[in-house]
Amino acid sequence: MTAQTSISAEVQRERRHRSGLSRHAAARVAAFVEEVVDEVRRAPVDVTQLQAGGVAGSLLQGAAGVAFFLTEASRLCGGDPCGEGAQRWYDLAEAWARGARTEDWGGSASGVFLGEAGLAYVDATIGVARRDPVRVSTAVRTMDRVTRRAHEVSDGFRPTDLFGGAAGVVCTTRDLLARLAGAADHARARQTLARIHRRALARVLGARETSADGAPPNVGIGHGLAGELFVLVSAVGVEGVGDRIERLIALRKRDRKGRTYWLSPRQSLATLGSWCNGMPGHAMLWMEVARQTRASRFAELARGAIETTAHLPSGGAGLCCGMPGAALVLLRHADLTGVPADEARAEELLLRTMAADRQHPGRGLAFWQGSLGLALVGMMRLSGEHRLPCIEPFGFDPAEPERGDAS
């Protein structure tokens, strides 16, 4: 009996765990999470422990990402399973950032995932966890200062994209505002965050969809139009961005088997399996549009993107570029449909992803581009949180299914 057949049978006969997984899969996820947390806890706090070739101070690949992971692990698991690790990793990221040049940030010095805004976001998150209003306010002021220069990006990033530009700022300010909701001792920080959010949102709303030289745009979720559109749909709703939705739909392509895909001009077909540049990111966008509109045409787009994602090969360990990103998207689709076959397919990919991750020990610690992102998503699911960390705000629940027809 294959693993997929076994899971499918189990899905049909067992009450689902609050994670949205069968109890068999939930147990496997819990074991994986425990192993990764132990690995991080035992690692010396040093840049040599980070993923080679990454931006050492960043949320995406560096010490800031490790600090965020440990902070969220403490929140989700109770207590502080890694001691003062989060603070020590944050201190390492901050020390690296003090000596970093703009080019050291990978072309996105003021962004969230590869820039100083991400470091400030992690600082604020630690402050929230420690109930330290002074630390939160200081971090938010830093974010305010840094994001005023959000246009200073290079190396192919759009100034309004998700990973390097204003769209990422919209996401993290929404998350912090949700974490601080109702806290009287954070009133000033909330006011500053609201101002940063409005400024970043205005930049995304006003962004050109082509470059200044008229070159075709990147259409991916990490660095292009799909990410900016996802943020706008999530933050302000579908109304008001209908023209953008139609323009992105017009850019879709189909393969010889009729499967839908979007491909940026400078991307190869090999990137289609990645969340950041390929179909998993597009599937996430169209699922959110369908969830909000209940329109059958968007539900069909979402299903088409999911089917393409399911048939694409993907490699690597990270939520950004590897199998975990595709697994997360298939899990969300299964949450929305409740169809046993969708649940079985998503679980099979998730378990295969975790097994593949454990086959490459010693690769170095990384959050969005390593084991830590997959482990955090696992922890969140086991706690009943089904959102995407950093991108979807604290408390957000994407589980409401598509239904009806508003087209």
N, C-alpha and C positions, 0 to 999 in steps of 0.2 A: 504494500500500500504506500503510495507516495505521500510526502508531507502535505501537499496541497489537498489531496483527497481526505487525509486524516483531519485536517483543520476544517474542511468544509463540513464533514459529518459532525464534528464537535460543535461548530457554529449552529447547526440546525437543532441540536438536542440540548444545549446548555443555555442557561440564563446568561445574558451578556453581563460582563463586568462593567462597572461605571466608566472604565476607560474606553468603552466601546469595543473592547477586545474579548475574545473568548477567554475563559479562565486559564486555559493552557497557554495561550499567547501572553496573557498578562503576567503569568509566572515567569515566562522566559524573559519578558521585558524587565521585570523586577530584578532578576539575576544579572542581566546585562548592566543595568543601572548601578547595582551594588559593586560590580567589578570595576566600572569606570570611575565611580566616586572613590573607591579605594586606591585606584591608580593615581588619581589626582592628589589625594591626601598624602601619598608616599613620595610624590615627586618633589625634589628640591625646588625652591622658588628661585629660578634662574632662567635667563633667556635661552640657555642651552637645552632646556626642556621643552621649548616651544617648537612648533612645526617649522622645519627648515625653510628658509626663503620667504617667510611671511613678514608682515609689518609688525614688529615686536610689541608695539604699544596699542595695537588695534583691538576692536571688538571682534572683528571677523576672524583673525588668525592669531592674535597676540595675547599678552598678559591681561589686558582689559577684559577680553572674552573669558579667560579663566576665572577672573574675579567675579564676573557676572554669573557664571555658571555656579560657583560656590555660594554666592548670595542667594540665588534662587533655590539651590539644593537645600539650604538651611530653612528657607521659608516653607518649602514643600514637605520636607521630611521632619521638621520640628527640631528645635535646638540648633546646634552648629556642628554637624558631623565632621567638618574639616577644620575645627579650631579657628584660629585667626587667619586661616589661609586666604580668604577673600581680601582682607586688608593688605596682606603681604604681597599678593599678586597685583593689587591695585597700585601699591607703592612702587613696584617694579615698573609697571606701565607708565606711571607718572614720571619716574626718574628717566626712563627712555625718552619720553615726550619732551622733557626740558631741553634735551640736546638735539632734537630732531629738526631737520630742515623740511621745507615743504615737499621736496622730492622724496624724502624718506617715507612719507605717508602713502606713497604709491599713486600720486596724482590726485589725491582727494583730502588735503590737509584739514579742511573744515567740515568734512562729512561725518556721518555717524559710524558706518561700518569700517571705514578705513581712515578716520580722521579724529581730530580733537573733540568734536561734538560727541562722539561715542564714548570717549574717556569721561567727559563731564556727565553723560547719561549714567554711566556705571557708578560714578561717584555719588550722584543723587540717589540711585537705587540702593546703594549701601547705606546712605543716610536715612532713607525711609525705613529700611530694615532695622536700623539701630535707634529709630525714633529720635533722630538728631536734627531738629529744625535748622540749626545754624549751618550744619554741613549741607543740608539740602539747599538752602538759600544760596550758599556760596557756589555750589555746583551749578545751580540754575543760572546764576549771574555769569558764570564762565560760559555756559552754553549760549546765553544771549550774546555775549561778546564774540564768540567764535562764529556763530551762524550769521552774523551780519556780513561776513565775507564769504557766504556760501557760493558765490559765483566763481571763486578762485579754484577751479578744478581743471584738470588736464588729462592727458593719456587716454582720450576716448570717452571720458565720462561726460554725461550731460549735466549741466549745473543744477538741474532739477530732478535728477534720477534718484532711485531708491538707495543705492549703496553709497554714492558719493555726494549727493546733493540735497536739495530742499525736501524731496519726498520722504527721505529717511528721517529728516527733522520733524516732519508732520507726524510720522509714526511714533517716534520716541516721546514727543511732547504729549501726544494723546495718552500714551501709556503712563507717563508720570502723573498727568492730571487725574487719571483714573485711580492710581495708587494713593493720591493725596486727597481724593474726594471727601469732603466733609470734615477734614482735619483743620480745626480752628488755628492751630499753631503753625500752619503752613500757608496762611492766607496770602502773604506777600509772594511766596514762591509760586503759588498758583496764578497770581496776577501776571508775573513775569513769564511763566510758561504759556499762558494764554496769548500774550503778546508775541512770543516767538512763534507759536503755532499759527497765528493769523498771518504773520509776515511770510513764513515758509509756504503756507497754503496759497497765499496770493501769488507767490513766485511760480508755483506749480500750475495754478490756473492760467497764468499769463504766459506760460512757456511756449516758445515756437516748437512746432512738431518736426521741423527740418532744421538742419544746421544753417549757420549764417551763409555758407557757400552753396546752399541748396542741395547738399548731398542727402541721399536717403537716410532716414533715421534708424537707429537701433530700435528693435521692437520687443526686446526681452523685458522681463520683469525686474531684473537686477540693475540694468544699466540703460533702460530705454522706455518706450512709450507704454508698454503693458504695466510696468511698475508704477508709473505716474498715474495712469488711469485707475489702477487698483486702489491707490491711495485716495484719489479723488472720490471714487465710488464709495469707499469705506468711510471717508470723513464727511462728505457732504451729500452723498446719495447719487442715484443715477440721473435724476433731473438736473439739467444744466450742463451735462457732459454728453448728451445724446449724439451730438455731431462727432465728437471724438470717438465714441464707441463705433459709429458707422464707418469712420475713416480707418480704424484699426481692422474692422471686419473686412474691409475692402482689400487689405494687404495679405489676407490669408492665401495659402496655396494648398494644393492637394497632390498626394503622391499617386502612383499608378493604381493603388488599391482603393483610392477615394478617401484616404485618411487626411484630415485637416492638419495643417501645421503653419506656423509663422517662422520665418527665418530672416535674420538681419543681414544686410548686404555684405558685411565683413565676417560673418560667421559661417562655419562649415556645417554640413549635415551631422557631423560627429557631435556637435554641441546640443542637438535637439533633445537629448535625454537629461540635460541639466535643468535644475530649477531656475537658475539665474538667467540663462540665455535661451532655454528651450521650452518644451511643451508643458512640463509640470507647472511652471509659473503661469503660463497662459490658461491652463486648466483651472488654477486657483482664481484667476481673474474672472473667468466666465461663470464659475460656480457662484461667486459673490454677486455678479450681475443678475444671474438667474434667481438666486435666493431673494434678492430685493424686489425684482420685478414680477416674479411668478410667470414670466412670459415663456411660452413654449419654444420660441426661436432661440432664446438664450440658453434654455435647458438643453436644446439640441447642440448648440455650440459647445457647452460644457461637456456633454457626453462625448462629442467627437474628440475634444481635446484629451479627455480621460482615456479613450480607447487608443489614441495615438501614443499617449504616455505609456500605457500598459504594454505596448508592443515595441517600445524603443529600448535599445540596450543603454545602460548607464553604469558608470564606474565611479570609483572614488568614495571617500568616507563622509563628505560633508553635506549638510543641508543645501548648501549653495550649488555645488557642482556634481554631487554624487547621487548614489541610490537613495540615501535617506530623504532627499527632497521629493523624489518620485513616490516613495513609500508614504510620506506624510500626505501628499495630495490624494493618493488612492484611498487612504484611510478616511480623509474628509469626505470623499465621494461616497464611500460606504456608509459613513454616518448619516449622510443625507438620504440615501436610497433605502437603507435597511434591507437590501437584497442579499440573501446568504451568499450568492456567488460573488458579489462585489466584496463582501466582508472577507470571504475566504481568499480571494485574490490579493487584497490589501495586506492581510495578515501574512500570507506566504512571502510577499516581497519584504515586509518588515522583518520577519525572522531570518530571511536570507541575507538582508542587509546587516543585521547584527552579527550573524555568523561570519560574513565577509570582513567586517570591521575587526573582529577578534583575531583574524588570520594575519594581521599586520601590526603586531605590538612594536613599541619603540619608535613609532612614526613621529612622535612629538605631539604636544597638547595644542588643540585648537578648538574654538567654539563653532563658528559657522562653517568652517572648512575641515572639521575633524570629528572625533568621537564624541566630544562634549555636547555638541548640538543635538545629536541623536539621543544621547542619554538624557538631556534635559527635556526633550519632547516626550521621551518615555516616562520620566518622572511626572510631568504635567498631566499626561493621559491617565496615569495611575491615580492621580489626585482629582480626576474629573475635569481637567482643563484641556480643551481641545483647540486652543488658539496657537498661532505661530509666534514664538517669542520675539520680542523687540518690534515686530511689524504690526501685530494686532494687539490692541490695548488690554491691559489687565481687566479681567472680568468679562471680556467679550466671549460670547457663545455662538459659534457658527452652525450649531446643530439643527436649526430649523430647516425642514426639508422644502424642496421645491414642490409646489402644488398649485393646482388651478391653471388658468391660462388668461394672461392679461394682454396677449398680443392682439 
